[in-house]
């Protein structure tokens, strides 16, 4: 059981272009952390990035992106491919 929980945990980075201030980052974290299955959300205004730890069996990345856009529709959210 523990192995299946650990294997469904993922970490992902997203670029969020369009944040105007530190409170924007705080609002994004607050919205994302409301989602069942999100373990951690850390938005960095200076880098225009967010790092998220989540259970992929409970929540999809699309739902996380929707939560970001719920804070402000103008945000341009893109998945960071660390393999580049």
C-alpha positions as CSV (number, residue, x, y, z in Angstrom):
1,X,0.0,0.0,0.0
2,X,2.8,2.4,1.0
3,X,4.6,1.6,-2.3
4,X,1.6,2.5,-4.4
5,X,1.2,5.8,-2.6
6,X,4.8,6.7,-3.0
7,X,4.8,5.7,-6.7
8,X,1.9,8.0,-7.4
9,X,3.6,11.1,-5.8
10,X,5.0,13.4,-8.4
11,X,6.9,16.6,-8.4
12,X,6.6,19.1,-11.2
13,X,7.7,22.6,-12.1
14,X,5.6,25.1,-14.0
15,X,6.4,28.5,-15.4
16,X,3.7,31.1,-14.6
17,X,4.2,34.2,-16.6
18,X,2.2,37.3,-15.7
19,X,2.5,37.5,-12.0
20,X,2.8,41.1,-10.9
21,X,3.8,40.8,-7.2
22,X,4.6,38.5,-4.3
23,X,1.0,38.4,-3.2
24,X,0.1,36.9,-6.6
25,X,2.4,33.9,-5.8
26,X,0.9,33.6,-2.3
27,X,-2.7,33.6,-3.8
28,X,-1.6,30.8,-6.2
29,X,-0.2,28.7,-3.4
30,X,-3.4,29.2,-1.4
31,X,-5.6,28.1,-4.3
32,X,-3.5,25.1,-5.2
33,X,-3.2,23.8,-1.7
34,X,-7.0,23.6,-1.4
35,X,-6.9,20.7,-4.0
36,X,-7.1,17.2,-2.5
37,X,-4.0,15.4,-3.5
38,X,-1.6,18.4,-3.5
39,X,1.1,17.8,-0.9
40,X,3.0,21.0,-1.4
41,X,3.0,24.1,-3.5
42,X,5.8,26.6,-3.7
43,X,5.4,29.6,-6.0
44,X,8.4,31.8,-6.6
45,X,7.5,35.3,-7.9
46,X,11.1,36.2,-8.9
47,X,11.5,33.1,-11.0
48,X,7.9,33.1,-12.2
49,X,7.8,29.4,-11.3
50,X,5.9,27.0,-9.1
51,X,7.1,23.7,-7.8
52,X,4.3,21.2,-6.9
53,X,4.3,17.9,-5.1
54,X,1.1,16.0,-5.7
55,X,-0.6,12.6,-5.9
56,X,-1.2,11.8,-9.5
57,X,-4.0,9.3,-8.6
58,X,-6.0,12.1,-6.9
59,X,-5.3,15.2,-9.0
60,X,-4.2,15.9,-12.6
61,X,-1.8,18.6,-13.8
62,X,-4.7,20.1,-15.8
63,X,-6.6,20.6,-12.5
64,X,-3.6,22.3,-11.0
65,X,-3.2,24.6,-14.1
66,X,-7.0,25.4,-13.9
67,X,-6.5,26.4,-10.2
68,X,-3.7,28.8,-11.2
69,X,-5.9,30.3,-13.9
70,X,-8.7,30.7,-11.4
71,X,-6.5,33.1,-9.5
72,X,-6.0,35.2,-12.7
73,X,-7.0,34.2,-16.2
74,X,-4.1,36.2,-17.7
75,X,-1.4,33.8,-16.3
76,X,0.4,31.9,-19.0
77,X,1.2,28.5,-17.4
78,X,3.7,26.1,-19.0
79,X,5.1,22.8,-17.9
80,X,8.9,22.9,-17.5
81,X,10.6,20.0,-19.2
82,X,13.8,19.4,-17.1
83,X,15.1,17.2,-19.8
84,X,15.9,20.1,-22.1
